[in-house]
Amino acid sequence: MDNIKESTHIHNNTDEKNLLISVFINIFITVIEIIGSFFSGSLALLSDAMHNLSDSASLLISYFAILIGKREKNLKKTYGYKRAEIIAALFNIILLFFVCIYIIIDAIHRINKPETIKPSLMLLIAIIGFLGNGISVILLFKNARESINIKSAFLHLLTDTISSIAVILISIILLFIPIFIIDSIFSVLLALYIIKEGLGIFFKSLNILMQATPENIDNEKIRQRLLNDNFLKIKDIHHIHSWDITPGETIFDAHIVVEKSDLIHSDFIICKINEILENEFGIKHITIQLESTNFDHNTKCEL
């Protein structure tokens, strides 16, 4: 057991270290690309810089998620502090949307009045961005297979690496074919792509904060599965609720109605329900209220 704890501790420390290195690399790339965009006149570099900035935020969220995960629950924060990750993600996405809208407006203006771009400087900065993103991808590759949290950050960096390759290709094209409108068109496409990807995170974060039923959970399917179980002999299920504290951590509660004579087997019924929900639906945080068929929510409590 001690060896397992020590291994987990080392694993978490490695995650934190690699994430922090990736954060600093991405912040460095963002600053370089913003400066490079100013001097080269490339809007595509600015778009890529904003993509890197969003990835830096995502990496920081993943980093703090690991730190927050270490904090113990308390009487005031009975579910812990994991919702902080969702709030930060929602804030970052909204901010990113405003940046993308600005880039699209500027790009449309440049399409109407093309500006001169320095493709050689653009190429140099794009190569620096590609190398930085490549190093970050390598750092997180191993841990991405073991942690959903790290995997989400890894996928962000992977798409950023692909976007850097696209900027490199565009700058090479502009070296030989100086049609500068290509830079503006690509900026619009990249900004729209970032918005498209961001919308998924936006709605997912919003659904979690609104305690909506998770996409991977079908409450009616769960209800039918429990009602049709021959061992449980459940007569009815109502007041079903399921929601996520954070992605992958689902809370489930329900009122289970059985014959009054079966209440003597309450421990077995609850244990069996927990077993079904965990093994078949991946739900571990479960609260069950058992009621007899004679129970009426509208009557006063009497012995």
LUMGU-714837 format. One record per residue: x, y, z of N, C-alpha, C in turn; residue in one letter. Coordinates in steps of 0.05 Angstrom, whole numbers, padded with zeros to 5 digits, always signed. Layout:
BEGIN
XYZXYZXYZA ...
% end
This chain:
BEGIN
+00017-00024+00000+00000+00000+00000+00017+00025+00000M +00039+00025+00017+00057+00048+00018+00070+00053-00009D +00077+00031-00023+00090+00033-00049+00071+00046-00070N +00044+00039-00068+00025+00050-00086+00022+00080-00081I +00021+00088-00055+00019+00116-00048+00043+00132-00058K +00067+00120-00054+00092+00133-00063+00092+00136-00093E +00083+00115-00107+00082+00116-00137+00063+00137-00146S +00039+00139-00133+00019+00160-00141+00030+00188-00136T +00044+00191-00113+00056+00217-00106+00076+00226-00127H +00094+00207-00135+00114+00213-00155+00101+00219-00182I +00079+00204-00189+00065+00208-00214+00053+00236-00214H +00040+00245-00192+00028+00271-00190+00049+00293-00192N +00072+00289-00179+00093+00309-00180+00104+00312-00209N +00106+00290-00223+00114+00290-00251+00094+00305-00268T +00068+00300-00264+00047+00315-00278+00050+00345-00273D +00053+00353-00248+00055+00381-00241+00079+00394-00255E +00102+00380-00253+00126+00391-00265+00124+00394-00295K +00114+00374-00309+00112+00375-00338+00091+00396-00347N +00069+00399-00331+00049+00419-00338+00060+00447-00334L +00075+00451-00313+00087+00478-00308+00107+00485-00330L +00123+00466-00338+00143+00471-00360+00127+00478-00385I +00106+00463-00391+00090+00468-00415+00076+00496-00414S +00068+00504-00390+00055+00531-00387+00075+00552-00394V +00099+00551-00383+00120+00571-00388+00128+00571-00418F +00129+00547-00430+00136+00546-00459+00114+00560-00475I +00089+00554-00468+00067+00566-00484+00064+00596-00479N +00070+00606-00455+00069+00635-00450+00092+00648-00466I +00115+00635-00467+00138+00646-00482+00131+00647-00512F +00118+00626-00523+00110+00625-00551+00090+00647-00557I +00070+00650-00538+00050+00670-00542+00062+00698-00544T +00080+00705-00526+00093+00731-00527+00109+00735-00552V +00124+00714-00560+00141+00716-00584+00123+00720-00609I +00101+00705-00610+00083+00707-00633+00069+00734-00635E +00061+00745-00612+00048+00771-00612+00068+00792-00622I +00093+00791-00612+00113+00810-00621+00119+00806-00651I +00121+00780-00658+00127+00773-00686+00104+00782-00705G +00079+00780-00695+00056+00789-00710+00057+00819-00715S +00066+00834-00694+00067+00863-00696+00088+00872-00717F +00111+00859-00717+00133+00867-00735+00130+00855-00763F +00118+00832-00765+00115+00819-00791+00089+00827-00805S +00070+00837-00789+00044+00845-00801+00025+00821-00805G +00032+00797-00795+00017+00773-00800-00006+00770-00779S -00030+00769-00789-00053+00765-00771-00055+00735-00764L -00045+00718-00781-00045+00689-00776-00028+00683-00751A -00006+00697-00748+00011+00693-00724-00004+00702-00699L -00019+00724-00702-00035+00734-00679-00056+00713-00671L -00069+00702-00691-00090+00681-00686-00077+00657-00672S -00054+00649-00682-00040+00626-00669-00031+00633-00641D -00024+00658-00637-00016+00667-00610-00039+00665-00590A -00063+00673-00600-00087+00671-00583-00094+00642-00577M -00089+00625-00597-00093+00596-00593-00074+00586-00571H -00049+00595-00573-00030+00588-00552-00037+00599-00525N -00048+00623-00525-00057+00635-00499-00079+00619-00486L -00098+00610-00503-00120+00593-00492-00109+00567-00482S -00088+00556-00495-00076+00531-00486-00061+00535-00459D -00049+00558-00457-00035+00565-00431-00055+00565-00408S -00079+00577-00414-00100+00577-00394-00109+00549-00388A -00113+00532-00408-00121+00505-00405-00101+00489-00388S -00075+00493-00394-00054+00480-00379-00054+00489-00349L -00059+00515-00345-00060+00525-00317-00083+00513-00302L -00106+00511-00317-00130+00498-00304-00124+00469-00297I -00111+00455-00315-00104+00427-00309-00084+00425-00285S -00066+00444-00284-00046+00445-00263-00060+00450-00236Y -00077+00470-00235-00091+00476-00210-00111+00454-00203F -00121+00440-00223-00139+00417-00217-00125+00396-00201A -00099+00391-00208-00083+00372-00193-00079+00381-00164I -00073+00407-00161-00068+00419-00135-00094+00418-00118L -00116+00426-00131-00142+00427-00117-00151+00399-00109I -00145+00380-00126-00152+00352-00120-00139+00341-00095G -00117+00354-00087-00103+00345-00062-00117+00356-00037K -00133+00377-00040-00145+00389-00017-00168+00372-00006R -00169+00370+00020-00190+00353+00033-00217+00368+00033E -00238+00352+00031-00265+00363+00034-00268+00373+00063K -00286+00392+00066-00292+00403+00093-00321+00407+00097N -00329+00417+00120-00358+00420+00126-00371+00441+00108L -00356+00460+00099-00368+00481+00081-00366+00473+00052K -00345+00459+00044-00341+00450+00017-00342+00420+00017K -00367+00409+00019-00370+00380+00022-00362+00364-00003T -00363+00377-00026-00354+00364-00051-00326+00372-00059Y -00313+00387-00042-00286+00396-00048-00286+00421-00065G -00264+00426-00080-00260+00451-00094-00259+00447-00125Y -00269+00424-00134-00265+00418-00162-00281+00436-00181K -00302+00449-00172-00318+00466-00189-00302+00491-00198R -00281+00498-00183-00264+00521-00190-00252+00517-00218A -00246+00492-00225-00236+00486-00251-00256+00493-00273E -00282+00487-00268-00303+00492-00288-00307+00522-00291I -00308+00537-00269-00312+00566-00270-00290+00579-00285I -00265+00571-00280-00242+00582-00294-00243+00576-00324A -00251+00551-00331-00254+00544-00359-00274+00561-00374A -00297+00565-00361-00318+00582-00372-00309+00611-00377L -00295+00622-00357-00284+00649-00360-00264+00651-00383F -00246+00631-00384-00226+00631-00405-00238+00630-00433N -00259+00613-00436-00271+00610-00462-00286+00635-00471I -00300+00648-00453-00314+00673-00459-00294+00694-00468I -00272+00696-00453-00251+00716-00460-00239+00709-00488L -00236+00684-00493-00225+00675-00519-00244+00682-00542L -00270+00680-00538-00290+00687-00558-00287+00716-00567F -00283+00734-00547-00280+00762-00553-00255+00767-00570F -00233+00753-00563-00208+00756-00578-00212+00747-00607V -00226+00724-00610-00230+00713-00637-00248+00732-00654C -00268+00744-00642-00285+00763-00656-00269+00787-00666I -00250+00796-00648-00233+00818-00656-00215+00811-00680Y -00204+00786-00679-00187+00777-00701-00203+00775-00728I -00228+00765-00726-00244+00763-00750-00251+00790-00762I -00258+00809-00745-00264+00837-00754-00239+00849-00767I -00216+00846-00754-00191+00857-00765-00184+00843-00791D -00188+00817-00793-00182+00802-00818-00200+00811-00841A -00225+00815-00836-00244+00825-00857-00234+00853-00867I -00226+00870-00848-00215+00896-00855-00191+00893-00873H -00173+00874-00867-00149+00870-00883-00155+00857-00910R -00176+00842-00911-00183+00830-00937-00192+00852-00956I -00206+00872-00945-00214+00895-00961-00191+00913-00968N -00172+00916-00949-00148+00932-00954-00124+00916-00945K -00113+00899-00963-00090+00882-00956-00066+00898-00947P -00052+00887-00926-00028+00900-00916-00004+00882-00922E +00019+00895-00925+00044+00880-00931+00053+00863-00907T +00062+00839-00913+00071+00820-00892+00100+00812-00897I +00115+00808-00876+00142+00799-00879+00143+00768-00874K +00140+00752-00895+00138+00723-00892+00162+00710-00880P +00186+00721-00884+00210+00709-00873+00210+00710-00842S +00202+00733-00831+00200+00736-00802+00177+00718-00791L +00155+00718-00807+00132+00702-00800+00140+00672-00798M +00156+00663-00817+00165+00635-00818+00182+00629-00794L +00200+00647-00787+00219+00642-00764+00203+00639-00738L +00184+00658-00734+00167+00657-00709+00150+00632-00708I +00139+00624-00731+00122+00600-00733+00138+00575-00726A +00163+00574-00735+00180+00551-00729+00186+00549-00699I +00191+00573-00687+00195+00573-00658+00170+00563-00643I +00147+00571-00653+00122+00562-00641+00118+00532-00644G +00125+00522-00667+00122+00493-00673+00140+00477-00654F +00165+00486-00651+00185+00472-00634+00176+00472-00605L +00166+00495-00596+00156+00498-00568+00133+00479-00563G +00113+00480-00581+00090+00462-00578+00097+00433-00579N +00117+00427-00597+00126+00399-00600+00138+00388-00574G +00154+00405-00561+00166+00398-00535+00145+00392-00514I +00124+00410-00513+00103+00406-00494+00087+00381-00499S +00082+00374-00524+00068+00350-00531+00084+00325-00522V +00110+00326-00526+00127+00303-00517+00127+00301-00487I +00127+00324-00472+00127+00323-00443+00102+00310-00432L +00079+00315-00445+00054+00305-00434+00044+00279-00446L +00059+00269-00466+00049+00246-00481+00045+00221-00463F +00065+00215-00446+00063+00192-00429+00040+00194-00409K +00038+00218-00395+00018+00221-00374-00010+00223-00386N -00012+00231-00412-00039+00233-00424-00054+00207-00425A -00039+00185-00425-00052+00158-00426-00062+00150-00399R -00054+00164-00377-00060+00155-00350-00079+00175-00336E -00083+00199-00347-00100+00218-00334-00118+00233-00354S -00144+00234-00349-00163+00248-00366-00156+00278-00366I -00149+00288-00343-00143+00316-00339-00119+00324-00357N -00098+00308-00356-00074+00313-00373-00080+00309-00402I -00097+00289-00408-00104+00283-00436-00117+00307-00449K -00135+00322-00435-00148+00345-00446-00128+00367-00453S -00108+00371-00435-00087+00391-00440-00070+00382-00463A -00064+00356-00465-00048+00345-00487-00061+00349-00514F -00088+00345-00515-00102+00349-00541-00102+00378-00549L -00104+00397-00530-00102+00425-00536-00075+00431-00549H -00053+00420-00538-00026+00426-00548-00023+00413-00576L -00035+00389-00579-00032+00375-00605-00045+00392-00628L -00069+00403-00622-00082+00420-00643-00066+00445-00648T -00053+00456-00627-00037+00480-00630-00012+00474-00647D -00001+00450-00644+00022+00442-00660+00014+00441-00689T -00009+00429-00695-00020+00428-00722-00024+00455-00734I -00035+00474-00717-00039+00501-00726-00013+00515-00732S +00008+00510-00717+00035+00521-00722+00046+00511-00749S +00041+00486-00755+00050+00475-00781+00035+00490-00804I +00009+00495-00800-00006+00510-00821+00005+00538-00825A +00013+00551-00804+00024+00578-00806+00051+00577-00821V +00067+00556-00815+00093+00553-00829+00088+00549-00859I +00069+00532-00866+00063+00528-00894+00054+00554-00908L +00037+00569-00894+00027+00594-00906+00050+00614-00910I +00068+00616-00890+00091+00634-00893+00109+00626-00916S +00112+00600-00920+00129+00590-00943+00116+00597-00969I +00089+00594-00970+00074+00602-00995+00078+00631-01000I +00076+00648-00979+00078+00677-00983+00106+00685-00991L +00127+00669-00985+00154+00675-00993+00156+00674-01024L +00141+00656-01036+00142+00653-01065+00119+00666-01080F +00096+00666-01066+00072+00678-01079+00061+00700-01059I +00070+00725-01062+00062+00746-01043+00033+00756-01045P +00014+00737-01042-00014+00744-01041-00022+00745-01012I -00020+00769-01000-00022+00772-00971-00050+00767-00960F -00069+00767-00978-00097+00761-00969-00100+00733-00958I -00081+00715-00966-00082+00687-00956-00079+00687-00925I -00062+00705-00915-00057+00707-00886-00084+00714-00871D -00098+00733-00882-00124+00742-00870-00145+00720-00871S -00146+00706-00894-00166+00685-00897-00161+00662-00877I -00135+00655-00874-00128+00634-00855-00134+00643-00827F -00130+00668-00821-00136+00679-00794-00165+00675-00787S -00183+00681-00806-00212+00678-00802-00218+00649-00797V -00207+00631-00814-00212+00602-00811-00203+00592-00784L -00179+00601-00775-00168+00591-00750-00185+00602-00727L -00193+00627-00728-00210+00639-00707-00237+00624-00706A -00249+00618-00729-00274+00603-00729-00270+00575-00718L -00247+00563-00724-00242+00536-00713-00239+00537-00682Y -00226+00558-00672-00223+00561-00643-00250+00565-00630I -00267+00581-00643-00294+00586-00632-00310+00560-00632I -00308+00544-00654-00322+00518-00655-00313+00500-00633K -00287+00498-00629-00277+00480-00607-00285+00491-00580E -00285+00518-00577-00291+00530-00552-00320+00527-00544G -00338+00526-00564-00367+00523-00559-00373+00498-00544L -00359+00476-00551-00362+00451-00537-00355+00453-00508G -00332+00466-00502-00324+00470-00474-00343+00489-00460I -00352+00510-00474-00370+00529-00462-00396+00516-00453F -00409+00501-00471-00435+00488-00464-00431+00466-00443F -00409+00452-00445-00403+00431-00425-00400+00443-00397K -00384+00465-00396-00380+00479-00370-00407+00489-00360S -00423+00501-00378-00448+00513-00370-00467+00491-00359L -00468+00468-00373-00485+00446-00364-00477+00435-00337N -00451+00435-00331-00441+00425-00305-00449+00445-00284I -00446+00471-00289-00453+00491-00269-00484+00492-00264L -00499+00485-00286-00528+00485-00283-00538+00458-00273M -00519+00440-00266-00525+00413-00256-00544+00397-00275Q -00539+00400-00301-00554+00385-00321-00545+00356-00320A -00562+00338-00330-00555+00310-00332-00532+00307-00352T -00510+00293-00344-00487+00289-00362-00495+00275-00388P -00481+00282-00410-00487+00271-00436-00486+00240-00437E -00468+00229-00421-00463+00200-00421-00482+00185-00402N -00500+00199-00389-00518+00187-00370-00547+00188-00381I -00561+00166-00382-00589+00164-00390-00605+00156-00365D -00618+00175-00353-00633+00169-00328-00656+00149-00333N -00669+00150-00356-00690+00131-00361-00679+00103-00365E -00656+00101-00377-00644+00074-00381-00636+00063-00354K -00626+00079-00336-00619+00070-00309-00645+00061-00294I -00666+00077-00297-00691+00071-00284-00702+00044-00293R -00702+00039-00319-00712+00013-00330-00694-00010-00321Q -00668-00005-00320-00649-00026-00312-00655-00035-00283R -00659-00016-00265-00664-00022-00237-00692-00035-00234L -00712-00025-00248-00739-00035-00246-00741-00064-00255L -00724-00071-00275-00726-00098-00287-00707-00118-00274N -00694-00109-00253-00676-00128-00238-00693-00146-00220D -00690-00172-00225-00706-00192-00210-00700-00194-00181N -00675-00188-00173-00667-00190-00145-00677-00166-00129F -00678-00143-00141-00685-00118-00126-00715-00116-00120L -00732-00125-00139-00761-00124-00136-00771-00096-00130K -00761-00077-00145-00768-00048-00142-00795-00043-00155I -00813-00029-00141-00839-00023-00151-00840+00004-00167K -00824+00023-00158-00824+00049-00172-00798+00063-00165D -00791+00082-00183-00767+00099-00179-00775+00127-00187I -00771+00146-00169-00777+00174-00176-00756+00193-00163H -00759+00219-00168-00740+00239-00159-00711+00231-00167H -00708+00223-00192-00681+00216-00202-00666+00241-00210I -00642+00244-00200-00625+00266-00206-00596+00256-00211H -00584+00267-00232-00555+00260-00237-00542+00285-00248S -00518+00291-00238-00503+00314-00248-00474+00310-00242W -00457+00326-00256-00428+00324-00253-00418+00346-00234D -00400+00338-00216-00385+00358-00200-00363+00369-00218I -00350+00351-00232-00330+00358-00252-00331+00335-00273T -00322+00339-00297-00324+00318-00318-00314+00291-00308P -00332+00271-00310-00324+00244-00302-00331+00237-00273G -00340+00257-00257-00347+00252-00229-00377+00258-00225E -00393+00237-00229-00422+00240-00230-00435+00234-00203T -00454+00251-00195-00470+00247-00171-00498+00236-00180I -00508+00217-00165-00534+00205-00172-00551+00202-00146F -00576+00211-00147-00593+00204-00124-00622+00198-00135D -00636+00182-00119-00663+00174-00128-00679+00163-00104A -00705+00163-00106-00723+00151-00086-00731+00124-00098H -00726+00103-00082-00732+00075-00091-00756+00064-00075I -00776+00056-00088-00800+00045-00075-00801+00015-00076V -00804+00002-00052-00805-00027-00051-00829-00035-00032V -00836-00060-00032-00856-00070-00013-00847-00065+00015E -00865-00059+00033-00857-00054+00061-00843-00077+00073K -00851-00101+00066-00839-00126+00077-00810-00129+00067S -00803-00116+00044-00776-00118+00034-00756-00098+00046D -00767-00079+00062-00749-00059+00074-00729-00072+00093L -00735-00096+00102-00717-00110+00120-00691-00117+00105I -00693-00118+00079-00669-00124+00062-00656-00098+00051H -00660-00075+00065-00651-00049+00055-00621-00049+00049S -00605-00061+00066-00576-00061+00061-00569-00074+00034D -00582-00097+00029-00577-00112+00004-00586-00095-00020F -00610-00083-00018-00621-00067-00040-00602-00044-00047I -00594-00029-00027-00576-00006-00032-00549-00015-00043I -00538-00037-00032-00513-00048-00041-00514-00057-00070C -00536-00070-00077-00540-00080-00105-00543-00056-00124K -00558-00036-00116-00561-00012-00133-00534+00001-00138I -00519+00005-00117-00492+00017-00119-00474+00001-00138N -00476-00025-00136-00460-00043-00153-00467-00040-00182E -00493-00039-00188-00503-00036-00216-00494-00009-00227I -00498+00012-00212-00492+00039-00222-00462+00043-00226L -00446+00031-00209-00417+00034-00212-00406+00017-00234E -00414-00008-00236-00403-00027-00255-00414-00022-00284N -00439-00015-00286-00452-00012-00312-00454+00016-00323E -00454+00036-00304-00457+00064-00313-00434+00082-00304F -00415+00071-00289-00392+00087-00281-00398+00108-00260G -00419+00105-00245-00427+00125-00225-00418+00115-00197I -00403+00131-00182-00393+00123-00156-00405+00138-00133K -00414+00162-00138-00426+00179-00116-00456+00175-00117H -00467+00158-00100-00495+00150-00101-00509+00154-00075I -00533+00166-00076-00550+00169-00052-00577+00158-00058T -00586+00138-00043-00611+00125-00047-00630+00129-00023I -00654+00137-00028-00674+00138-00006-00695+00116-00011Q -00697+00098+00008-00716+00075+00005-00743+00083+00017L -00764+00076+00003-00791+00081+00012-00809+00056+00008E -00829+00053+00025-00847+00031+00021-00870+00040+00002S -00885+00021-00008-00907+00027-00027-00929+00043-00013T -00929+00042+00014-00950+00057+00029-00942+00085+00036N -00917+00092+00029-00907+00118+00037-00920+00140+00020F -00928+00162+00033-00941+00185+00019-00926+00210+00028D -00914+00224+00008-00899+00248+00014-00917+00271+00025H -00943+00269+00020-00961+00291+00028-00973+00288+00056N -00969+00264+00068-00981+00260+00095-00961+00268+00117T -00973+00274+00141-00956+00280+00163-00943+00255+00175K -00920+00259+00188-00905+00236+00199-00920+00226+00224C -00926+00200+00223-00940+00188+00246-00928+00160+00251E -00927+00152+00276-00917+00126+00283-00938+00105+00277L 
% end
